[in-house]
Amino acid sequence: MNNLLAKVEASRQPPMTVPLRHFLVALGLLLFGVAIGLGIVLDVISGGSTLAHVHLLLTGWVCVTIMGAMTQFVPVWSGVELYSQRLSTVQLWLVTGGLVGFAVSLLLGEFAWTPVFGAAMLLGFWVFAYNIGRTLRRCSEYDVTERHFALALGFFLLVTTFGFLLALGFVYPVFATLGVTRGAVIESHATLAVFGAVVTTIVGALYQLGPMFTQTELGRIDSWLQRVEEVGYPVGVLLLATGRLVEFASLARVGGLFVTLSLLGFSVVFGRRLYESSVGWNPMLARYAVAAPALAVWGLLTLPSWLANPLARDTLFGAPATVHLFAVGFVGFVIFGTLYHVVPFIVWVHRYSDRLGYESVPMVDDLYSTRLATLDFGLLVGGSVVLVAADLFALPTVATGLGSAFILVGVALFITNVLSVIRTHSPHSLFGVLVTTLFEDAEPGHDSTDSVDTR
């Protein structure tokens, strides 16, 4: 491996139940969210179903996965101990309980409960930010990934504050005295959530994962584009979110320009890593190969749209009709691909690493079913193509329903494959991973027997 892999210190990772618990919960929320989305398309679910669908996918699947991934890999990448493993369990159940309660309240139209569940989510995300922030403070210096993660934590604090105010707004007229409209707060909240917290984390992680798993190095143009993105992107997100909050189009336009150009530059860096890859294709890289061009196409379509009108509701997540291109094509496929390596890797380290050299052991990619991975990949790509085409070319509703059905089946197969890794190879059962108590998650330094040093 290249010099990035030399930084990985698996001996620093928390017990395997900590990240795997996050991933299991996130997968359940993903299936819940996709099912609601299909119900919306088929017009069998009403009420606040769209808002519930969005939060289950974004807050549930994406953000809970991010929480688990950061909890696992900040210690591994940075070579420091996680500040508190018990807090990582507290953060998960606060966010999960708050989110499920929030979604059910929306589906039932019981909006009076949303501030209660919103407060639980707020507290959970703040515990997460505190725990990872204290962990990052232990680093002697910060590389590009760690800097992105630190910025993402700041965005998490902002977006959850806005989210709680919006939840409170279902019951109390909180925006009447703040000088901003509820619609403007929603747009700023969504901007900070997607482009701030989520994409900043993903881009930071891919600066590590891309070179590491393609066994390539950044070239001169890549390094230059990275430096531009590190400054331009967070500044752009803040300008775009602020411009939308105060409804100042010129400010939002500058922010949108910075965001799209930065992500276009990153898509070049990411795409070049895949093009120059010196390793064979696997489920992780195959899904990354979908994400890179999806991001580039989204950026090319969004740039003129945001320059024209960055405040329009149909341009909230990019050019009109590009929501699925960005959310599924880029964000979704990055997470699908990453989990196809992360989950087997965590299980492999704890189950087989200490046997290496003493007996025959499977490799990381041997832990899941290649046939299922190929099948879910085809369904997810096919469903995504249909959804994107339906968006861009205003195809009949039946096309959206067909694409959603493909996605639902693909997600189910993906979840089955990932769960089979834990069920078959993990020293813990699926139920055991979920119900490990706070006291069984030892504090840093008390679980050294469950770790391995690969340096």
N, C-alpha and C positions, 0 to 999 in steps of 0.2 A: 504494500500500500504506500501511498504518498505520505508526505510529512504531516498532513492533517490527521491521518489515522494514528500516527505516533503520539498525538496528544490525548487520545482516548484512554481514560483510566477507569476501567470497569470496576475496579476495587472501590470506587467512590459511590457506586450506584446504591440506591435504597433497596429494601427488600422487594422482590418481584411483585408481591401483592399490591404495592403502592401504585405503580403505573398501570398494571393490568386491570386493577379495579376501575380506574378512570376509563380505560379503553372499553371495558365491558359495558359500563353504564352508557358511554357515548354511543356505542353500537345499538343499544336498545333504544336510545332517543332518536337515532338516525332512522331506524325502522318505523318508529312511531310517527316521526315527521313526514317520511315519504308516504306512509299510508294515508295520513291526513291530506297530503297534497293530491293524491289520487282521488280521495273522496271529494275534494274541491272541484277537480276537473269533471268528475261524474255528477256533480251537483247533488250530492247526498249529505253534505255537511254544510252548515251555515253558521250564523253567529260570528264570533271572532276567530273563525277557523284559519283565515289567511295569516293573521298575526301570530296565532299559535303555531302554525306550520313554519313560519320564518324563524321564530324563536327556538323551536325544537331543533331545527337544522343548524342554525347559526350559533345560538348560545349552547344548545345541547351537544350536538355531534361535534361541531368544529371547535368550540371553545373548551369543552370538557376534554376533548382529545389533546388540545394544546396544553391544558393544565397538566395532564398526565405526562405528555412528552417533555415539557420543561422540567417537571419534577424529576424525571429520569435522567435527562441528558445535560442539564446544566451542571450537576455534579460530575458526570462522566466527561463531558467536554472540557470543563474548566478545572478539573482536578481538585475540587473542594468538596467538603461534606455538605449535604443538604442541611439547612438550618434546623428544620423540625419535620420528622416523618409524621408525627401525630397531627400537626397542623395540616399536612397534605390530605389526611383523611377527613378532618373537619371541613376543609374547603370543599371537598367533593360532595359531601352529603348536604351541606348548606345550599350549594348551587343547585344540586339535583332536586332536592325537596322543594326549593323555591321555584325552580323552573316548571316542574310537573304541576305544582299547585297553581302557578300562573297560567299555564296552558289550559288546564281543566277549567279554571275560572273563566277564561276567554271563551272556551267552547260552550260552556253552560250559560254564558251571559251574566255571570255573577261578578261584575266588575268591582264591587265593594271590597273584595278580597285581594285584589291585585297589589295594593300597597304593602300588605303583609308579606306576600310571597316575593314581591320586589325587594323588600328589605332583606329577606333571607338571601336572595341572590347577591345583593350588594355586599353584604357581610362576607359571603363566601368568596367572592372575587377579591375583596380587599384582604382577606386572610391569605389567599393565594399570592397576591402581589407582595404582601409583607414577607411571606416565607421565601419566595424566590428572590426578592430584593435583598433580604438579609444573606441569602446564599451567595448572590453575585458580589456582595460587599467583601466577601472573603477572597476574591480574586486579586492578585497582585497587579495585573494589567488586563485590559479588555480587548478581545479581538472583534472582528466585524460581526460575528454572530452574537456575542455577548452584548455588544452595543445595541444591536437591533432588539434583543430581548429586553434590555433595560428600557428602551423607548416604548416597547409594546406594553410593559407594565404600567407606564404612565398613561398610555391610551386606555388601558383597562380601567384605571381609576376614573378617568374622565367619562368614559362611555357608561359606566355603571351608575355614576352620579346622575347623569342625564336620564338614564333609564328609570331610576327610582323616582325622579321628579315626574316623568311621564306616567308612571304607574299611579303616583299620588294624584295626578291630574284627572284620573278617572273619577275621583271622589271629591277633591277640593279644587277650586279654581286657582291653582298655584301660579299660573302664568299671567294672571290679570295684573299683578303688581310687579312683574319682572321686566316688563317692556318688550317682551318677545311673544310671538304667537306659538301655539302648540305645534302647528305645521312646521315652523322653522326649527323648533327644537327636535322634532322627529327627524328631519332631514340631517341636521347636524349630528344627532345621536347615531343614525345609520351610517353616516360617513366615518365617524370615529370608530364605530364597531368594525365595519368591513375593511376599510382602507387603513385605519389606525391599528387596532388591536390584532386583527386576524392577519392581514397581508404583511404587516411589519414582521410578525413572528415567522410567517412562512418564508419570506424573502431571507431573513436572517438565518433560518435553518438550512435553506437550500444553498447558501454560500458555503456551508460545511458539507452537506450531504452530496451536492453535485460533484465537486472535485473528489470527495472521498470515495464514492461508489462508482465513478467512471475512471478513477485513477488517472486524472488529468490535473494540470496546473493552470491557473489563470494566466493568460497572456497579457501583453502590454495594454491592448485595447480593453480587455476585460477589467484590468485593475483601474484603468481610467474611468470606465463606466461605473464601476463599483464606488469610487470616490464621489462621483457626481450624484449617484443614487443616495448615498449615505447622508448627504446634505439636502439635496433637492426634495427627496421623497417626504421625510417628516415635516419639513417646512411646508411643502405643498398640501399635505393632509390637514395641517393646522389652519392654513389659509382657506382651503376649501370648506372646512367645517365651520370656521368663523364667518366666512362670507355667506354661507347658507343660514347660519344662526341669525345674523343681523340683516339678512336679505340684501346684501351688497354684491351685485353681480360682478363688478370689476375685480373685487378681491377674490371671489370664488373662481373667477376665470383664470386669474394668475395661479391660484392653487391647483386648479384642474390641469393647467398646462404643466406645472412641475410634476404632478402625480403621474400623468400619462407618459411624459417623456422619460421619467425615471423608470417606470415599469417597462417601457419599450426597451430602454437600455438594458435592464435586467433580463428581459426575455432573450436578448442577444447573448449575454453572458451564459445564461442557463442553457440555451440552445447549443452554443458552441461546446459546452461540457459534454452534452449528449452526442453531438456529431463527432467529437474527437475521442469518444470513449474507447478504452483499450480492453474492456471486459465484455463478456457475452451478455445478451439481453436477458433480463429477468422480469418478474412482475413489477418490481419497483421502477426500473428504468423504462419499461414499456408504458407505464402510466405517466411517468414524467414526460415521455415523448408526445403525449397528448396535451399535457398542461402547457408546455413551452409555446407551441404555435397558437394555442387558444388564447394565451395572454397577449401574444403579439397581435393577433387579429383584433382582439378586444381593444387594444391600445390604438390601433390605426382607425378603428371605427369611432372610438370615443373622443379622440383629440378634437376633430372638427365640431363634434356635437357639444362638448363642454365649452369650446371657445365661443360657440354661438349662444348657448343658453345653459349655464351650469346650475341655474335655480329651478329649472323645470322639473316637475315631479317624475316625468318619464325618463329623465336623464340622471336619476339619483345614483344608480350604480354603473353608469356609463351611457353609451349611446342607447337610444330607444331599442328595445327588443334584444338586448345583449345580456340580460340577467343570467340566463342559463349558460351562455357561453362563458361568462366569468365565474359564476358560482359553482357550476358543475364542471365545466371544461378545465378551468384552472384550479380553483380551490379544492374542488372535490377530488380530482384525479391526483393532485399532490398528496392529499391525505390518504386516499386509497393506496397509492404506491408506497408511501412511507410506512403505513401500518403493515404492509406485506413484508417489510423487513424488520421493523421495530419489535412487533409481538414475537415472531419466531426467535429473534436475537436475544431478547430478554429471557425467554424460556430456555433457549439453548445454553446460555451462560450459566444459569442456575441448575440445569439438569445434566448437562454433558461436558462442560468445559473442564472440570477437574478429572474427567476420564480420558481426555485427549492425550494420546501417546501411550496409554496403557491398554486400551481396547478399541475396537472399531466403534465409532460413533457417527451419527448422521451429521451432515452439514446443515447450516441454517436453512438453506432453500429446500432441504429434503423434508422439513417438518410439515409443510402444507401440501395440498393436492394440486399438482400442476394442471391437471385436467379441469378442476373447478376454477382455478385462477384464469385459465384461458377462456372458459365459458362465461364467467362473470365479466371479464374484460370485454368480450364481444357484445354482451348485452348492454353494458354501461356505455360503451362507445356508440352502439346503435341507438340506444335510447337518447343519448345526448345529441346525436346528429339530428334525430327527428325533432326533439324539443327546440334546438337552435333554429332549424329550418322553419318550424311552425312559428317561431317568434319573428324571424326575419321576413318571411314571405306570407304571413297572415294565413296560414293553412287552416283548414276546418278544425273544429274542436276535437274531432276524432283522432287527428294526428297527435295532438297534445296528450290525449288519453293513452294512445298507443305508446308514445315515448315514455310517459310516466310509468306505464305497466312494465316496459322493458327495464327501466331504472329500478323499480321495486323488486323484480325478480333478480336482477343483477346484484342489488344490495343484499338480498336474502342469501344468495349463494356466497357472496363475499363474507358475510357474517358467519355463515356455516363453516367456511374454510378456516377463518381465523379462530373461531371457537374450537374447532377440532384440534388445532395446535395446542391450545391450553388443556383441553380435555384429555388428549392422548399423551402429551409429553410433559406437561407441567407436574411438579410434585404436589401441587394443590388442585383440588377439584374446582369447577366453575363456581359452585356455591361457596367453597372455602375461600376463594379469592375475594368474593363479595362481602363475606361476613366477618373477615378478620377484624378483631376489635382494636380500639385505640391502643390498648395496653400490649397487644401482640405486635404492633408496629414499634419496634424498639427505637429509642432515640439514637442519633448519630454515634457511631463508635461501638454500638452494642450488637451489631449484626455482621461482624467481619467474617464469620464462618460461612455466610451465604454469598460471599463475593469471590471474585477471581481477578487477579492482576495480570493483564495482558501486555504490559509494557515490555 
